[in-house]
Amino acid sequence: MRQAVRVDAAMESSLAGRVKGEPFHTVTPMLESWALSQVAGMTVFLKCENMQPTGSFKIRGIGHFCQEMAKKGCRHFVCPSGGNAGIAAAYAARKLGIPATIVLPESTALRVVRRLQGEQAEVQLFGKVWDKANLKAQELAQRDGWVNVSPFDHPLIWEGNASLVQELKAALGTPPGAVVLAVGGGGLLAGVVAGLVEVGWQHVPIIAMETRGAHSFNAAVKAGRLVTLPDITRWARAGDICEGLEGGSVAALGPPSPSQWGQGVPERLCLALGLQPR
């Protein structure tokens, strides 16, 4: 019995050390894009979040969320995902020594399943779309000690994603002319908005790029209320520029002159990214 107590105490001590450790994300480089700068008529920098250990910005918010939940006694993470969020949750769970179950739509690519299994996560395939996987994850999260990891919908996730803006300020020094980012669930957008306020850059415009056919945020902004689309008619595919922006996460534009904005620079940048301006 004493030996078991000592083992449990050692495990708790080890977990406490991991919880109190450094964030799971890394400071990523910000590189000037010559091609985009030529089209936009100003300097365009790319924040290379594809160089995170999990391959996307998701580890910023989800890593922070998981560390905070571990402090509160979480014994099992469950995350509904289409890919990047699940990889971030599985990575964070492995670092914390806590089991994780990732619920994916049945259509998820095999390479994503293998990556998750490589992070020692249990993978469940459920439903044809993410919404069904999300309902399954919420059901599993009712179990004692289990915590649901939303891919985007929690203040701690936004708080973690805000760290990206702190890095932008450290790299740029002065406010950019605008910040361009991809928006899906809105976790990155919410984090960037919070981060801009934190560093005193709340006046910096944000251009949120959204996939046409899955444009719920765009529809909600136009309607002035929450909007549910009748159907999702398009997904970002590997190789799409919108997915590339998701991986790179954020583009920062050098400060333009007022005349440049009058000439439609945001529209030209949208076209440079291969997307139709709204």
N, C-alpha and C positions, 0 to 999 in steps of 0.2 A: 504494500500500500504506500509506504513512504517513497519507494522508487517511482511509482506512478505519479505521486504528487510532485516529485522533483521534475519528472519529465514534462508534466503539464505546466509547471512554473517556468521551465526553460522555454517551452513553446510560446507561452504568453509573453515572455521577455523578448524573444526573437521577433514576434509579431509587433510588439510595441516599438522595437527599433526600426522596423521597416516602415511603420506608419509615420513615425516622426522624421523619416529621412527626407531626402531632396525630392522635388517634383519628378514625375516620371517622364515629362517632356524635356526636350533639349532646346537650346537657343538655335534657331535655324538661320541660315544665311539669307541675305536680301541682295539679289543680283539685278543689275540693269538688263532689261530686255531690249536689245538693239532693234529687233523687228517691230515690236509694238511701239517703241519710241518713234520710229520712223513714220508709222501710220498715224499715230496720235498727234504728232507734231510737238511733243514734249517728252521729257524723260519719264519712262515707266519702269518701276522696280517690281520684281516678283519676290514675295516672301515664300521661300521654298519649304513649305510644310510637308511636302512629299519626302523630305529627309528626316522626318520624325522616326523613331524606332518602330512605330506601327504603320508608317506610310501615309499618315494624314494628321491634320490638326486635332482630330477627335481625342487624342491622348491628353491634350491640355485640360479640357473640361472633364472628361470621364475619369482621367487619372486623379484629378483633384477630388471629384465626387467620391470615388472609391476609397481614397485615403481617409476622407472625413467619415464615411460610413463605417470603415474599419475601426475607427476610434470609438464608435458608438456600439460596437459589438457585433457587426454583421458577420454571419457565419457562411453565407453563400450568396453570390451575385447571380442575377439572371438578367439578360439583356436581349430585347427584341431588336434585330438588326438586319440590314441588307448587306452588310459587309464591314465597312470601316469602323462603325461604332462597336460592333461585336469584337473585332480584333483589338481595339483599345481596351475594352472591358476585360477581355481574356488576358491581355498583357498585364494590366494593372492587378488583376486577381492573382496571377502567377507571382508577380513581384511581392504581393502581400501574403502569399501562402494561403489564400482563401479559394475554395472551389468556385467555379463559374459554369453556368449553363447558358448557352447562346441559342436563342430561338430564331430560326431563319425561315423565310418563305421557301417552299419546295423547289422553286425555280433557281435558287442560288447556285452559282458556279461551283464546281467541285474544288477548284483551287482555293476558294474562300473557306470551304469546309476543312480542307487539309491544313490551311494556315491556322485555323482555330484549334484544330486537334493538336497542331504543333505547339500551341500555347497551353496545352494540357486542359482545354475546356471540353465540357460535354456539349455536343451539338445535337439540337433537335430541329427537324424540318417539319413545319406546320403551316398549312394554308397556302393559297396561291399568291397572296399579297402580304405586304408588311403589316397591314392592319390586323389580319388574322393572327400573325405571329405575335403581335403586340398584346392581343387579348390572351393568348396562351401564356405569355410571360407574366402578365398581371395575375393570372390564375396561380401560377407557380409561386409568385412572390407572396402569396398568402401563407405559405409555410413558415413555421417558426424560425426566425433567424435569417430568412431570405430577404434580400433587398433588390428591388427592381431598378435597373440602371437604364434610364431613358436615354436615347441617343442625343436628345437636344433639350428636353423640357424640364429643367430644374435650375434654380438660382446658383447652385454650386457649380454646375456645368458652365453657366455663363461667366461666373467668376473666374473659373480656370481658363476659359477661352480669352478673357480680357488680358491675360499675360502677353498675348501676341502684340497688343498695342504698346505695351511697355517696351517691348523689344524694338518696335518701329520707332518709338521716340528716341531710344538709345542710339539707333543707327542713323536716323535722319537729323535729329536735333531740332529741326524746325517743322512745322505742320506741312503735310503734303497738300496738293491741290484737291485731291479726292482719294477715297479708298474704294476699290472695286473688289467685290467678293461674291461667291456663289451662295445662294440661299436655297435650302431644302426644308428642313424642319425649323430652322431659324436659330439654332443654338450658336452658330458662329456669328451671325448678325447681332444677336442680343449681346454676346460677349464683346464684340467690337464697339458697339454703341456704349456699353458700360465702360470699356477701356478708354475710349476717347474722352468721356466725361472725367475719368480719373486723372488723366494727364493734362486736362485743360484744353483739349482739342475738340470740344463739342461742336464747334463751328465747321469742322471739316465735313464736306458732303460725302455721303456713302452711295455708291451705285451697286445695288443688289441684283445680280444676274440670276435668272430663274429659267428652268427648262420649260419651253412652251409645250403645253399638253399636260404639265404637272404644276401649273402656275397658280397655286392656291393663295400664295402671299400677294401676288400681283392683283388677283381678283379681290382679295380682302381689302387691300389698300384702296382700290377703286370704289368698292361698295361702302367703305367706312365701317365694316363689321366683319366678324368671322364668316368665312365662306367655305362650304364643302363642295368640291368639284363633283360633278355627276360621274366622272370616270377619269382614270389616268390613261392618257392616250400615247404617252411617250416616256421612255426612260433614257437616262444618260448611258451611252454605251462606251466600252473601253475604246479609247481613241478619240472620243468626242472632245471638243475644246472645253465644253462645260465641265467635263470630268477632270480635264487637265487643270482647270482653274480650281476645282475642288481640292485636287492634290496640292497645288501651289497655294491655294486658299485665298491669298490676298495680293492684290496689285496696288501699289502706291504710286500716284502720279505726282511728278514734280510740280511746284506751284506755277500755274499758267497765268498769263495776263488776262484781264477782263475781256479783251478783244478775242482771245482764243476761245473762251467759253461762249462768246457770242456767235462764233463760227461753228458751233456744234461739236466741240471736242468730245463730249460724252458719247454722241452718236457715232463719231468716227472710231472711238475706242471700242464700242460695242461691235462694230463691223470688223475691226481688227481681231477681235476675239472670236469671230465667226458666228456671232449671234445677232439677231434682229433687235435694234433699239425699240423700246416701247414708247 
